[in-house]
């Protein structure tokens, strides 16, 4: 820090005590070195709006009047953010006696929505504000940096839901709010209106989202998708009837979190949706009268069309509802799996031949090679199985299921024959995708893959792992940290297990050693007893015939004390030996 011309210290992430302590320490270090600075230095503290939450209202009769930057002396912090407030005061105090150091306190209010989505834009504005302060050197040392929006949290959430979600929001009940993180709950309860003038009047730079998140939601969402690689996965399954397209489609939808699109279920879902909008009172507040009237007209149109065609869904009606489904927010944001549609070349041309004029705005996302503005599936999978296998599967179905799925003997034979005939045409449905550089993948015969294990494995190898619900960089880092911790715990458990095995083996070896020592002692004792038993006859002989004479001779020798004791014993009466060698041996 001593070598830096500008020190920017951010304490906006949380109310963690460690952040405050580090920033306070940094100020102490710079204060001690101030006398050694010969050039202008800058210390910029980025703080939080939570130091204003208990603001003293100057006009009780008009509490909605926005607070201004010059009102910072009357600010009162949230109880959990008193340390932040003390740190701000400490920075402002240094401004009084610092000669070669300029101190600023900035409250970046747009950081709230920067963390939600547009981190790139937010950091860009953040850097521009800091650069502008260094360049302009405003006289005020307490600066608010905010956008021009006056959006409430409800408006922000509703906007995000409209663009990325189901276009609905739900009110959080107090008992549910209690379960939230207390720090997050405190921040969400803030209700302040503030106005800033220094950044807008004194600093000149290009804002990227000056009007706030709600007005710039489209650009922010595109940047959000680009930064997190939230790519929609669009799949089409093609194959003969009863080959298992529906089962495989359901597995793919579950694995990749995609939307399932089937012509019949699509109509049932649409009719149910329209009836619910018209009949349910909960939609009266959320859906405008025009939308309810439109739902009523659309339902009448569908019912009238079905009645005119004796319950048969016309292709025009299919394309109309399918178009709405393909361009729904869920399909465009997450992706979809088309189950067995289109069936013919003409249907494919009607749905995918012309690029839709919707979503044709040019932006940074559309320039990416993987971004496809049309709803044409990116992955085409062709399923196949022998006719004998298909007939066998249909015959094993219950009669009620076969009738519902139009798999009766005559209907199935007719449908299978029509599919085989379309496959023998000069230009097939697969050729249509091939010509558009969307080369179909052939999964092979499913007769040997009843559980779709190999098919799912091959599809995952082609598409890759799920990537449209990846976490934020912080969440990914946390996930990586957890995996590393689990790995360390696993290694520690394995090391402990090895240690236990070694201890058990050592204990077993110690037991064997103790048994061996015990057995060895017994062997030594037995050998001693055996040697003693063998020596007993010799000892008895010596005690009876040798020791009496030898003892008498030695006693007499000790009395006489001859110069040559051996020679004395040699000729002692009763102990006379014939040769010196024998006598020496006996005497020894």
N, C-alpha and C positions, 0 to 999 in steps of 0.2 A: 504493500500500500504506500510505503514511503516513496517509492519510485513512480507512482501513478499520478498523472495530472488530474484524473477524475476518479472518484470512488463512488460507486452506486451500490447502495445496500438496500435490499428488498426484504421487508418483514410482513408481507401481505398474505403469505401462504396460510398461516394459522396463528393461534395465540400461544405457540410453543415458547416456553421460557428460554430454551436454548438460543433461539433466534435473537431474542432481546439481549441476552447476555453477550452474545458474540458482537452484536452491533455496538453495545455499550463499551465493550473492550476495544473495538476498532476506534471509537471516538477517543478513548483514553490514550491510545497509542499515538494518534495524530495530534492530540493536544500537547503531548510531551515533546513532539518533534516540530512544533510550529515555528519555533525560533530559528530553526535551521533551514526553513523554506525560503528561497530567494525569488521564486516565481509563484504566480497565482495558481492555487489548487482549488478543487471543488469536491465537496462531499454532498451527495444527493441521497436522501433517505426516502424510499418509497413506502409509505405507510398505508393504513386501512381506514375506511370510512367509519369503522366501528368506534373510532375515537370521537365521533360526533353524535352518537345515537341518543344520548341523554341531553341534547342541546337545550339551552335555556331560551325559551321563546320570548322575543322582545315585545311582541304585540299579542297578548293573550286573546284579543278579540279577533285576530286574523292569523290563526296558527298555520295556515297553508302558505304563507309568504315564503318564497324560497330563501335559503340561507346563502350568503355571499362569502367570498374568500376572506374579506376583512373581518368577518365575524368569528374567525378561528379562536380569538382570545376567550370567547364565551362558550366554547365547545365543552362538552362533558362526555367522558368515555363510557362505554359499556363496562360493567364491573369486571368482566373477564379480560378487558383490554386496557386496564389502567397502566400496565407496564409499557404498552405502546405509546400511550399519552405521555408518560414520563420521559420516554426516549425522544419524542417529538420536542418536548420542552427543553431537553438537554441540547438537542441540535440547535434550536433557536437561541438558546443561551450562548452558545459558542459564537454566534454571529456578532455578538456585541464586542468581544475583545480580540477576535481573530483578524489579523492584518493581512496575511497572505493566504487565508483560507476562506472560501465562501461556502456557506451551508444553505441547503434548500430542503424543504419537506414537500413531497408531492403525494397527493392522493389520486391514484389512477382508478377511477370508478369503472372504466370500461373493462378492467381486468376480470370483472364478474362474468361477462359474456365471452370474453376472450377464452376463458377456460372451458366454456361450453363448446365452442366450435372453432371459431376463426382464430386459431392461435398464431398463424402466420401474419395475418393482418394486425392482430393485437400487438405482437412483438414489434412489428414495423412502426406502428403509431408510438409505442412505448419508446423506441429508439429515437424517433423523430422529436418527441417531446424533450427528451434528455439533451439531444443535440441542440435543439432550439434554445433551451435554457442556458447552455454553455455559451452559445453564440451571442444571444441577446443580453444575457445577464440582467434579468428584470430586478427592479428594486425590491419587490416583495419577495419574502423568503418562504412564504407558505402558499402553495399553488395547488389549485384543483384542476385536474385534467379529466374532462368528461366529454361524452358525445352530446349531441343535441336532442336525443330522444327523451321522452318523458314516459317511457313504457313501464307498466307494472309487471310484476313477476307472472301474474296470470296471463297477460298479453304475450309475454315471451314464451311461456310454456304452450299456450294455444297456437302460436305461430309455428313452433317446432313440430307440434302434433299435426298441424295442417300439412306441413311439407313432408315430414318423414313418418308420421304415425297414422293413427286411425281417424284423425280430425276431431277427436273428442278429448276432453280432459275431465278429471274427477277431482272433487274437493277432498282434501286430506282432513280426516276427522281428528279431533284433538287427541283421542286415545292412540291413534296411529302416529301422530306427530311426536308423541312422547318417546317412541322407539327410535327416533332419529338421533343422529349425533348432536349433542347439545350445542356445539359450536356452530354447526351448519344451521340448526334451528334458530339460533340467535341471529345469525346473518340474514336468514330469510324473513325474519320478523321486522327488519329495518324498514321504516317508512319515512324517508326524508326527501325533500326537494332542495337541490342545491344548484347554484348557477356559478359559472366560472367566466372570468373575463380576461385573465392574463394570457392564457393559452390562445384564445381566439383573437385577441386584439394585438398582442405583442409578438407572438410566434407565428411565423409564416411557413407552412408546409402543406403538402397535399394529404388530406384525409382520405382514407379508403372506405370508411363506413361512418361518416360523421353523423348520419341520421340514426344510427343505432342498429341493433340486431334485427328488429322487426322489419324495417324498411329494406334491409340488405340481406334478408334471410336466404334468397336464392344463391347469391354469390358465396355466402358463408357456408351453405350446405354443400355447394360444389367443392369449395376448398376443403371442407371437412371430409368429404368422400375421397378426395385426392390424397389428402395427408394420411388417411387411415386405410387407403386401398379398399374401400367398401364397394366392391364390384358386384353388380347383379349377375346372377348365374341363370342363363336361359337355356332350357333343355327341352328337346322334343323326342318322344319315344314313338317309333314306328314299327309295326309288325302285324302279323295276321291275328285274327280274333282268337281269344283264349290262350295267347302265348304268355301272358303274365305281365302285360304292360302296366296295368293298374297297381298290382302288388309292388312292382319295381318302382313305379312312380311314387307311391306312398313312402317307400324306404328312402328314396332320394329326398323327398320333401322333409322328412324327419331328420335326415343326416345334415342337409344343407340349410334347413330352416327356410324352405321355399314355399311358394303358393301353388297349390294343386289346381290344374285347369282341365276339366273334363266337360264335354258339351252338355251331357244330361245333367250332371250335378251342378254345372254352372247355371242352367236355367232354373233348377229347383232353388238354388241359393238366391238368385236374382228375384224370383217371385216372392220368396219368403222375406227378403230384405224390403221390397216395396210394400208388402202387406204390413210389415212391422212399422215402417215409417208412417204409414197412413193411420194405423189403428192405435199405436202406442202413444200415450199421453206424454211420456218423458221426452218425446221428440218435439213437442210443441214449442219449447223454449229454445232448443238447440237448432232446429231446422226452420227456416223461414217458410212463410205460407206459400211462396212461389215454388219452393223445393217440394213441399207436400203436394201441391197441385201438379207439378211435373211428374212426381212419383205415381200419382193417381192416373194421369194420362198414359204414362208408359205401361202401367199394369193393364189398363184397359186395352191398349194396343196389342200387347202380348197375348192376352186372353182372346181377343177378337181374331187375331191371326191364327191361333191354334184352333179355334172353332171353325173358321173358314176352311181349314185344311185337315179337318177331322182328327185333330190332335197331333198332326205331323208338323214338326218344326221346320220352317222354310230356311233355305240357305241365307236369304237376306236377313232374317231374324237372328240366325246363328252369328253371322258376321257382325251385326250391330252389337249384340251382347258381348261377343268375344272381343271386339275392338275395345269396348269399355273395360273389360276385365284385363286385357293386356296392358292398357295404358293407365290402369289404376296405380295408386301410389305404392301399394305393396309390391306389385309385379315390377314396377320400374325401379324401386329401391332395393328390394331383396332378390327378386328373380322369380322364375316360375318353372313348372314342369308341365308340358303339354302332353296329355295322355291320349295317344291315338288320333290326333288331329293336327294337321289336315290328313284326310284319307286319299284325296285325289290330287292330281296335278292342277286342275282348275281351282280347287279350293286354296291350294298353296299360292297360286298367282293372285287370287283375290285378297288374301290376307297379307302376303309378304312381298308381292312384286313391286309395289310402289312405296317409296319412302314416305312416311308420314310427315306432314308439314308441321306437326306439333313438335315442340322442343327443338326448334331449328336455330335457336340463338347461338351465336358463336361465342365461345368462352374457352378458358384455359383447359377445362375438363374435356371438351369435345375434341381438342387437338391431340389427346392421348391416343395411341394406337389401339388400346384395348377398349376404348369407349365407343359403344355402338348406339347411335341415336334411335335406330329403328327397333322394333320388337321382334325382329327375326331371331330365332334361336341361334345361339352360338355353338351348341353341341347337339348333334343329331346322332341318335343311337338306333340302329336297326336290329330288332330282335327276330330270331328265326327258330323254327322247330319243325320236324316232319309232320305230315298230315296225320299219320297214325297216332302220334303222340297227342296232337291237338284233339282228335276225336275221342281218344281215351280220357283226356282231362274233362271234356264236356260231359261224357257219359257218367263220370263219377260225381257230377254235381247233383244236388237235390233238384227235384222237378220244379219247385217254386222258384229257386234261384235261376235255373236255366231259362224259365219263361220270362223272368224279370230282365235278364241280361240278353234276351233274344238269342239264346243258345239251344233252342229246340232243334231237333234233328234236321228238319227242312230248312229252317232259317240259318242255322250254322253252316250247313252245306252250301247254301246259296251265298252267304257272306264270304266264306273261305274261297269259293270259286271265283267270286268277283275280285278278291284281293290278288289271287294268283294271276288272273287275267290282266290286272293293272300292272303287275310286275313284269309281264311279258310284252308290254307296250314298247314302241320304239323309244319314247321318252318317258321315263318313270318319275315318280315323286322324288326319289333319291337323286336322280339326274338334275332336277330343279335346284336342289341345294348344292350339288357338286358344281354347277355352273356359276354359283354365287360364291365360290371359294369357301363353302362350308361343307367340308368333306365328311360324309357320314362315317361313323365307326360301327363295324359289324361285330356284334357280341357273340356270334356263333350260335350253335344249337343249345337251347335251354333244356333239352330233354334230360341232360345229365347234370343239371344245376337247379334242382327243385327248390333249394333254399336261396338262390340268387347270390350265393357267396362269391363265386368267381366273377359274376357280372358286376356286382358292386365293387369288387376289388379293382377290376379293369377300369370302371368309370371313375373311381377315385384317383387312380393313377393318371388318367387323362385330364380331369378337371383340377385335381389337387385337393388339399385339405380345405375345410370350410374357412372362408376368409372375409365374409361379409358381416361378421359380428366380432371382429377383432377388438381387443381392449385398447385403451389409451396407452401411450408410452409409459405412463406411471403404472397402470395396471399390468402391462406386460413386464415391466421391471419387477413389480411385486410378485407376479407369477413366476418369473425367473428366480427371484430370491427364494420363494417357497420351494421350488423344485430343487434348488441348490441346498436348501436346508434339509429337505427330505433325503437328498442324496447323502449329505453328511450324516444324518441320523441313521440311514441304512448302513453306511460304512461303519459308524460307531457300533451299531447293533451287531454287524458281522465281526468286528474286532472283539467285542465283548463275548460273542459266541465262541470265537477262536480261543480267547483267553480262558473261558470256562472249559473248553475241550482240553486245552493244555493242562489246566489245573487238575481236571479229572484224570488225565493220563499220568500226570506226576504223582497224584495221590495213589493211583493204582500201582505205579512203579515203586513208590515208597512202601506200600503194603507188601508187594512181592519181596522187596529188599529185607523188610523186617522178618517175613516168614523165612527167608533164606538164612539170615543171621541166627534165628532161633533153631532152624534145622542144623546149621553148622555147629552151634554149641552142643546140640545133642550128639552129633557125630563125634566131636572131640571128646566129650564125656564118655561115650561108649568105647572109643579107642583107648582112653586112659584106663578104663575099667578092664578092658581086654588085656592090655599090657601088664597091668597089676596082677591079673589072674595068671598070666603066663610066668611072671617072675616069682610067684609064691613058692614053688618047689625049690628053686635055687636058693631063695632066701632062707628057707627052712634048713636046707643042707648046710649052708654057711653058718647059721646060728648054732647048729648041733655039732658040727665036726671041725670048723675052722676058727670061729670067733673065740671059743674058750682058750685054746692054746695061744692064739695070736694075742689075745688080751693079756694073758699072763706074761708072755714074752715082752710085750711092749711096756708093761708095768715094771718089770725087772730092768729093762733097758733104761727107763727113765730114772731108776734109782742109781744104776751103775754109771750111766752117762759115758759110755765108751766113745773113743774117737771115731770108730766106724760102726754106727748102729746096725747097718745092714749085715756086716760081717758078724756082729754079736748075735743077731737074730738067726743068722744062718746056722750057728752051732749051738743054739739054745736047746737044752734037753726037751724033748717032746715036740719040738718044732724044727726038726732037722730036715733040710732039703738037700738033694744030691747035686744040683748044679746051680750056678749063679743066675742063669737066665730064668729058671723056674722060680728061684727065690725072689728075684727082683719083680717078677710078674705078680707073685702072690702078695709080696709086701706092698707093691703099688696098689 
